[in-house]
Amino acid sequence: MTNFDQEFAKLNPAQKEAAENIYGPVIVMAVPGSGKTQLLSMRIGQILKTTDTLPSSILCLSFTEAAASNMRKRLFSLIGQQAHQVAFHTFHSFGSEVINQNPEEFFFGASFSPIDELGQYQILRNIFENLNWENPLRSYHPDQDFVYLSDTQNSIQKLKQGGISPEDLVQIIQTNTSFLNEISEILPEEFNQTTSKKHFPIWQEFVNKCEEISARHIQAAMQKNYEWLKIFPSLAETFLIDLQLANNATIENENTLAITEWKTKNLEKNSLNQKVFKELKKIKKQTALVEIYTKYQQEIHKQGLYDFADMLMQVVAKMEDKNNPELAFNLQEKYQYILVDEFQDTNGVQLRLLLNLLNSNIPDYQPNILVVGDDDQAIYKFQGANIQNLWKFKQTFPESKEINLNLNYRSNQEILDVAAQVIEQVEQRFSREIGMDKSLISAIA
């Protein structure tokens, strides 16, 4: 019996199930100390043992170089030299490799260098100095410099982490503005008053009209096939969900509290003392941001610079280029099996890259991918990580197999029970929504 066979026999039932189900999409929820690194290594070994797949056709994505190195060492101990041929990458190193191996596709083949935060700030400051006075983000204070400069720098980085280019942002603004303008036309005058029960019929009529308008705008956006809609919902969609929740609470409680809360959250008074949507003010600033974001991208490219988010943005843009699909086809054909560690920590651009690798545009396509995550462990929110990516993956591949690794090999049951009491206070949990019991069970005797 080989070392691989010996180790495979030691897997618990859930680990074995995840390692053996190598065809189609699989979501593994793995609590801390549940042996996910061993699982990923064993799954790769199982793929190589039971199929004719080349090791280089297996892509394993993680978040740190240390995690990728640890996995490679673990696999080497199981299968030997083949482990060095498997493509272990962080998302950024994968993006860098794609660019380096296809230089003619990126930056016109020119060599680019990374830019640091100070360099970003200096370029943005030069842009701010040359903005028109009408730009609402140009506000200047003698002692505080350009008031919105730091916020703009952060906003651009968040947009990039979400996979949103200046062109995407223009589409988002146009889509949301069209929707808000139509909804604004049906805002009842009674919304300028304090809400009372006599306004119930007016509210219900407003909700009914909004549902019709929202559905029409959601459908229109989907028909335009915007790439960003794969990751982010349109305002019409989030607006509709929020409105229906308020309406359901109003009907259930038979009072106006939910209506008042909805109005406070979404509306404000303008200079004419009329209620208007707060989102319109945001859109005005977003429109101003487009100009700065566009000039910033032009300037850093002119200077032969890029930031880390640009690497993935460039790869995503090339893979989504309908006029030049060769790169997407080649990458999709090359990687027959994909594994992703710490999936709950992916951000928008990383998920967008992944969905392009999986060729998710093909109806009913079932890629050979395993994502390992834990909705209770998301730690990279400051880098744009989005716990909703678990839901996006499930929505994209609804036939995904779900496997729960809740056997813990690090702590005794007493410690796990205390941890569970804390975790249960978290409201937004993917596992709870899909009916998965993530009760922590100690494997320590």
C-alpha positions in Angstrom: 0.0 0.0 0.0 1.4 3.4 -1.0 1.7 6.3 1.4 -1.3 7.9 -0.4 -3.5 4.9 0.2 -2.5 4.7 3.8 -3.4 8.3 4.4 -6.6 8.1 2.4 -7.7 5.3 4.6 -7.4 7.6 7.6 -9.8 10.2 6.3 -13.1 10.6 8.2 -16.3 10.0 6.2 -16.9 13.6 5.3 -13.3 14.1 4.2 -13.4 11.0 2.1 -16.7 12.1 0.5 -15.1 15.4 -0.5 -12.0 13.8 -1.8 -13.8 11.2 -3.9 -16.4 13.5 -5.5 -14.1 14.9 -8.1 -16.7 15.6 -10.8 -18.9 18.7 -10.6 -19.0 21.6 -8.2 -18.5 20.9 -4.4 -18.9 23.3 -1.5 -17.1 22.2 1.7 -17.8 24.0 4.9 -14.7 23.4 7.1 -14.5 24.5 10.7 -11.1 25.3 12.2 -9.0 22.2 12.8 -11.1 20.0 10.6 -8.2 18.8 8.4 -9.0 20.8 5.3 -5.3 21.0 4.1 -5.2 17.2 4.3 -8.5 17.0 2.4 -7.3 19.3 -0.4 -4.1 17.3 -0.8 -5.9 14.0 -0.8 -8.4 15.2 -3.4 -5.6 16.2 -5.7 -4.0 12.8 -5.2 -7.3 11.2 -5.9 -7.7 13.1 -9.2 -4.2 12.1 -10.3 -4.8 8.5 -9.3 -8.2 7.9 -10.9 -8.0 10.1 -14.0 -5.6 10.8 -16.9 -5.4 14.5 -15.8 -1.9 16.1 -16.0 -0.8 17.6 -12.7 -0.4 21.0 -14.5 -4.1 20.9 -15.3 -5.0 21.1 -11.6 -5.2 24.6 -10.2 -5.2 25.2 -6.4 -5.8 28.7 -5.2 -5.1 30.0 -1.7 -4.7 33.3 0.0 -1.1 33.2 1.2 2.1 31.9 -0.2 2.6 30.0 3.1 -0.6 28.1 2.6 0.3 27.3 -1.0 3.7 26.1 0.1 2.4 24.0 2.9 -0.1 22.3 0.6 2.6 21.5 -1.9 4.8 20.0 0.8 1.9 17.9 2.1 1.1 16.7 -1.4 4.8 15.9 -2.1 4.8 13.6 1.0 1.8 11.8 -0.5 2.6 11.4 -4.2 6.2 12.5 -4.7 7.5 14.6 -7.6 4.2 15.1 -9.3 3.3 17.5 -6.6 5.7 20.1 -8.0 3.8 20.1 -11.3 0.4 21.0 -9.8 -0.4 24.7 -10.1 -0.4 26.1 -6.5 -1.0 29.8 -6.5 -2.4 32.7 -4.5 -4.9 34.7 -6.6 -2.3 37.4 -7.2 0.5 35.1 -8.2 -1.9 33.3 -10.6 -2.8 36.7 -12.1 0.9 37.6 -12.4 1.7 34.2 -14.1 -1.1 34.7 -16.6 0.3 38.1 -17.5 3.9 36.9 -17.7 3.0 34.0 -19.9 0.9 36.1 -22.2 2.8 39.4 -22.4 1.4 40.3 -25.8 -2.1 40.3 -24.3 -1.3 42.8 -21.5 0.0 46.4 -21.5 0.9 46.0 -25.2 3.8 43.7 -24.1 5.4 46.5 -22.1 7.0 46.0 -18.7 5.2 47.5 -15.7 6.2 48.1 -12.1 4.0 48.0 -8.9 2.9 51.3 -7.3 2.7 51.8 -3.5 0.1 53.8 -1.6 2.2 57.0 -1.5 2.6 56.8 -5.3 -1.2 56.4 -5.7 -1.8 59.4 -3.4 0.6 61.6 -5.4 -0.9 60.7 -8.7 -4.4 61.3 -7.4 -3.4 64.7 -5.9 -2.2 65.8 -9.3 -5.5 64.8 -10.8 -7.4 66.7 -8.1 -5.5 69.8 -8.8 -6.7 69.8 -12.4 -10.3 68.9 -11.7 -13.1 71.3 -12.8 -14.4 73.4 -9.9 -17.8 71.9 -10.5 -16.6 68.4 -9.5 -18.2 67.8 -6.1 -15.2 65.8 -4.9 -12.7 68.7 -5.5 -13.6 70.3 -2.2 -10.4 71.9 -0.8 -9.5 73.0 2.8 -6.3 75.1 3.4 -5.3 73.0 6.4 -6.7 69.6 5.3 -5.8 69.7 1.6 -8.3 68.0 -0.8 -11.0 66.8 1.6 -12.1 63.8 -0.5 -8.7 62.7 -1.7 -8.2 59.8 0.8 -11.8 58.7 0.5 -11.4 58.6 -3.3 -8.2 56.6 -3.0 -10.0 54.0 -0.8 -13.0 54.0 -3.1 -10.9 53.2 -6.2 -9.2 50.3 -4.4 -12.5 48.9 -3.2 -13.9 49.2 -6.8 -10.8 47.3 -8.0 -11.2 44.6 -5.3 -14.8 44.2 -6.5 -13.7 43.9 -10.1 -15.4 47.1 -11.1 -13.6 49.1 -13.8 -14.4 52.7 -14.8 -16.5 51.3 -17.7 -18.4 49.0 -15.3 -19.0 51.9 -12.9 -20.5 54.0 -15.8 -22.9 51.1 -16.6 -23.8 50.7 -12.9 -24.5 54.5 -12.6 -26.6 54.5 -15.8 -28.6 51.4 -14.7 -29.3 52.7 -11.2 -30.1 56.3 -12.3 -32.6 55.1 -14.8 -34.3 53.0 -12.1 -34.3 55.8 -9.4 -35.6 58.4 -11.8 -38.7 56.2 -12.6 -39.2 55.3 -8.9 -38.9 58.9 -7.9 -41.8 59.8 -10.2 -44.2 57.7 -8.2 -43.2 58.8 -4.7 -46.4 59.8 -3.0 -46.7 63.3 -1.6 -47.9 61.8 1.6 -44.4 60.5 2.2 -43.5 64.1 3.1 -45.7 63.7 6.2 -45.5 61.6 9.3 -46.7 58.1 8.4 -50.0 56.9 10.0 -52.3 54.0 9.5 -54.4 56.1 7.1 -51.4 55.9 4.7 -51.6 52.0 4.5 -53.5 52.0 1.1 -51.0 54.6 -0.3 -48.1 52.6 0.9 -49.5 49.4 -0.6 -50.1 51.0 -4.0 -46.6 52.4 -3.9 -45.2 48.9 -3.2 -47.2 47.3 -6.0 -45.9 49.9 -8.5 -42.3 49.5 -7.3 -42.5 45.7 -7.7 -43.6 46.2 -11.3 -40.9 48.8 -12.1 -38.2 46.8 -10.3 -39.0 43.6 -12.1 -38.8 45.4 -15.5 -35.5 47.1 -14.7 -34.0 43.8 -13.3 -34.9 42.1 -16.6 -33.6 44.9 -18.7 -30.2 44.8 -16.9 -29.9 41.0 -17.3 -30.7 41.3 -21.0 -27.7 43.7 -21.4 -25.5 40.9 -20.0 -23.3 43.1 -17.9 -20.4 41.2 -16.5 -20.6 42.9 -13.1 -24.1 41.5 -12.6 -22.4 38.1 -12.1 -21.1 39.4 -8.8 -23.2 42.4 -7.8 -27.0 42.9 -7.9 -28.4 46.0 -9.5 -30.0 48.6 -7.3 -33.4 47.6 -8.6 -32.8 44.1 -7.1 -31.6 45.2 -3.7 -34.3 48.0 -3.6 -37.0 45.4 -4.2 -35.8 43.0 -1.5 -35.6 45.8 1.0 -39.0 47.1 0.1 -40.7 43.7 0.3 -39.1 43.1 3.7 -40.6 46.4 5.0 -43.9 45.6 3.5 -44.0 42.1 5.0 -43.2 43.5 8.4 -45.9 46.2 8.0 -48.6 43.5 7.1 -47.5 41.2 9.9 -47.3 43.8 12.7 -50.2 45.9 11.5 -48.4 49.2 12.3 -46.3 51.8 10.5 -43.0 51.2 12.2 -41.4 49.4 9.2 -42.7 52.0 6.8 -41.1 54.8 8.9 -37.8 52.9 9.1 -37.8 52.4 5.3 -38.4 56.1 4.7 -35.7 57.1 7.2 -33.2 54.7 5.5 -34.0 55.6 1.9 -35.3 59.2 1.8 -34.2 62.7 2.8 -35.6 66.2 2.2 -34.2 68.4 -0.5 -34.0 72.2 -0.6 -37.7 72.3 -1.6 -38.6 70.4 1.5 -39.5 67.4 -0.6 -38.6 63.7 0.0 -36.0 62.4 -2.4 -33.9 59.2 -2.5 -30.6 59.5 -0.7 -29.1 57.2 -3.3 -29.3 60.0 -5.9 -26.7 62.0 -3.9 -24.5 59.0 -3.9 -24.9 58.6 -7.6 -23.8 62.2 -8.1 -20.6 61.5 -6.3 -20.1 58.2 -8.1 -20.4 60.1 -11.4 -17.7 62.5 -10.2 -15.6 59.5 -9.2 -15.7 58.0 -12.7 -13.7 61.0 -14.1 -11.1 60.6 -11.4 -10.9 56.8 -11.6 -10.6 56.9 -15.4 -7.8 59.5 -15.2 -6.0 57.6 -12.5 -5.9 54.4 -14.5 -4.7 56.3 -17.6 -2.0 58.0 -15.6 -0.6 54.9 -13.8 -0.5 53.0 -17.1 1.2 56.0 -18.8 3.9 55.9 -16.1 4.3 52.1 -16.5 2.8 51.3 -13.1 0.1 49.0 -11.7 -1.2 48.1 -8.3 -2.0 44.5 -7.1 -5.7 44.8 -7.8 -4.8 45.8 -11.4 -3.3 42.4 -12.1 -6.5 40.5 -11.6 -8.6 43.3 -13.2 -6.5 43.0 -16.3 -6.8 39.2 -16.5 -10.6 39.4 -15.9 -10.9 42.1 -18.6 -9.0 40.0 -21.1 -11.0 36.9 -20.3 -14.3 38.8 -20.8 -13.2 40.4 -24.1 -15.7 38.9 -26.6 -13.6 40.1 -29.5 -10.5 38.2 -28.3 -11.6 35.1 -26.5 -8.4 33.1 -27.0 -7.0 33.7 -23.5 -10.2 32.6 -21.8 -10.5 29.5 -24.0 -6.9 28.5 -23.4 -7.1 28.9 -19.6 -10.5 27.1 -19.4 -9.1 24.2 -21.4 -5.9 24.1 -19.4 -7.3 23.8 -15.9 -9.6 20.8 -15.8 -9.8 20.8 -12.0 -9.8 23.7 -9.6 -9.7 23.9 -5.8 -10.1 27.1 -3.8 -9.1 27.4 -0.1 -10.6 30.0 2.3 -13.3 30.8 -0.3 -15.2 33.0 2.2 -12.3 35.5 1.9 -12.7 36.0 -1.8 -13.6 39.5 -3.0 -15.5 40.5 -6.2 -12.6 40.5 -8.7 -11.4 37.1 -7.4 -14.8 35.6 -7.8 -15.2 37.1 -11.2 -11.8 35.6 -12.3 -12.9 32.2 -10.9 -16.2 32.3 -12.8 -14.4 33.1 -16.0 -12.0 30.2 -15.5 -15.1 28.0 -15.0 -16.8 29.3 -18.1 -19.9 29.8 -16.1 -21.7 31.4 -19.2 -22.5 27.9 -20.5 -26.0 26.9 -19.4 -26.2 23.9 -17.0 -22.3 23.6 -17.1 -21.0 21.7 -14.1 -17.3 22.4 -13.6 -15.0 20.2 -11.6 -14.3 22.6 -8.7 -14.2 22.3 -5.0 -14.4 25.4 -2.8 -13.5 25.2 0.9 -14.8 27.9 3.2 -16.3 28.7 6.6 -18.9 31.5 6.8 -17.8 32.0 10.4 -14.2 32.8 9.6 -14.2 35.7 7.0 -11.2 37.8 7.9 -10.4 39.8 4.8 -13.3 42.2 4.7 -10.8 45.1 4.7 -9.6 43.8 1.4 -13.1 43.6 -0.1 -13.9 40.0 0.9 -17.6 39.3 0.5 -19.2 36.4 2.5 -22.0 36.7 -0.2 -19.6 35.0 -2.6 -20.7 31.7 -1.1 -24.2 32.5 -2.2 -23.1 33.7 -5.6 -21.3 30.4 -6.1 -24.4 28.4 -5.0 -26.7 30.5 -7.3 -24.4 30.0 -10.2 -24.1 26.3 -9.7 -27.3 25.3 -7.8 -26.5 21.6 -8.2 -23.4 22.0 -6.0 -22.8 19.2 -3.6 -22.5 20.4 0.0 -20.3 18.7 2.5 -19.8 19.6 6.2 -16.4 19.1 7.9 -17.3 19.7 11.6 -15.0 17.2 13.2 -12.3 19.2 15.1 -8.8 17.7 15.7 -7.4 20.6 17.8 -9.6 21.2 20.7 -11.6 19.3 23.3 -15.4 19.5 23.4 -15.6 21.9 26.3 -13.7 24.6 24.3 -15.7 23.9 21.2 -19.0 24.3 23.1 -17.9 27.7 24.3 -16.9 28.7 20.8 -20.2 27.5 19.4 -22.1 29.8 21.8 -20.2 32.8 20.4 -20.6 31.7 16.7 -24.4 31.2 17.1 -24.8 34.9 17.7 -23.7 35.6 14.1 -26.9 36.5 12.1 -25.7 36.1 8.5 -24.5 32.5 8.0 -24.5 30.6 4.7 -24.6 27.3 6.5 -27.8 28.2 8.5 -29.6 29.3 5.3 -28.9 26.0 3.5 -29.9 24.0 6.6 -26.4 22.7 7.4 -25.7 21.8 11.1 -22.2 23.1 11.9 -22.1 21.8 15.4 -18.5 21.5 16.5 -17.5 17.9 17.5 -14.1 17.2 19.0 -12.1 14.3 17.6 -9.8 14.3 20.7 -10.4 11.3 22.9 
